[in-house]
Amino acid sequence: MKIILATGIFPPDIGGPAIYTEGLALELKKLGLEVKVVTYSDSDVIKSKIRNSKSEANSNDQNSKFPPVRISRRYPKGLRHFLYFWSLLRLAKNADVIYAQNLVSAGLPAALVSKILRKKFVLKSVGDYAWEQGTARWGVKENLEDFQNKKYGWKIEWLRKIQKWTAQKADKIIVPSFYLKKIISGWQIPDSKIEIIYNAVEPIKKIGVFKKDCLLSIGRFVPWKGFDTLVEIMPELWPEMKLIIIGNGPEYLNIKAKVKDLGLENRIELPGSVPQAKLPGYFARARIFVLNSDYEGLSHTILEAMQAEIPIIATNVGGNPELIENGKNGILVEYQNREQLKEAILKLWSNEGLQNKFIQNSHQKLKEFSWENLVEKTLKVLESI
């Protein structure tokens, strides 16, 4: 079987979809399948050739585990999407199936190519792109559930039409949680077309014993991640507590300014984007992992924190309750509920017995999130269409 993986991000980009796509590509190759990856990239490894739309990597990519075809994000919108489409069209001529990792930037070109070449098309959805863009750029205040039932300006409604059209053209849609299946079903997509396959997580490398002196959070700096509240409650927590927030995005400078305004530079670290290889050092310092977000399809960072043996506090939204059972392997709080969040942090910080209970129960939970299970179920979907 020949498979094209169309993705928006890929290492050295960080984030769950990047980790997932590389991991899946490697596992499928081990099984003897022919796999190629197309991605966007703003890395310095790009050497683009506009004339034939090929983007190839330099020696850094040649030494990587799985060198993809890269389309530079330095090109303006429209042009880079056309180059992505053209590269996908060229690669997919001899493919059996195209598997796209998002609804719009990869999903739309993949849907068009599959229609032109009459190829099987599988789509993975980890969210609602129209809602994400509306929240980040166009002032949408509603949560994801409320968003589904309201009308907005033409930009948001246009994105809705694109993602719905893409989903309708897919032969199968893979989602990582029951929560997301419910969302996608609401787009008039038959339940029989949607398959739930939980994400997997790699073992976290242990690098020694460190002082457990910090709260840790990881994610893209966008409004619904709730990083502003984490920063704001720090003066109300014990002075010995530190906070590290890893990631980057449109809200990064605002959060950095808030840290400075509150005089918390000595207690809060904002290291920006961190390569996957350096994450174990941050996990080793964390006493608690906190995810104060308004939306998660199925959080890869929660899975990583569980794997790294860090007790978890998360919001009771999206797919989080499918990972964290309140009081059993973590604590669930309401989004942006400052008092609940503070109470949970203070309760867990000094209770070693509770920390150990959450860690042990998370070990059992992680058995559901193996690469073996993910690859077996994904391959079954790809072969069944």
Secondary structure, 3 states (H helix, E strand, C coil): CEEEEECCCCCCCCCHHHHHHHHHHHHHHHCCCEEEEEEEECCCCEEEECCCCEEEECHHHHCCCCCCEEEECCCCCCHHHHHHHHHHHHHHHHCCEEEECCCCCCHHHHHHHHHHHCCEEEEECCCCHHHHHHHHHCCCCCCHHHHCCCCCCHHHHHHHHHHHHHHHHCCEEEECCHHHHHHHHCCCCCHHHEEECCCCCCCCCCCCCCCCCEEEEECCCCHHHCHHHHHHHHHHCCCCCEEEEECCCCCHHHHHHHHHHCCCCCCEEEEECCCHHHHHHHHHHEEEEEECCCCCCCCHHHHHHHHCCCCEEEECCCCHHHHCCECCCEEEECCCCHHHHHHHHHHHHCCHHHHHHHHHHHHHHHHHCCHHHHHHHHHHHHHHC
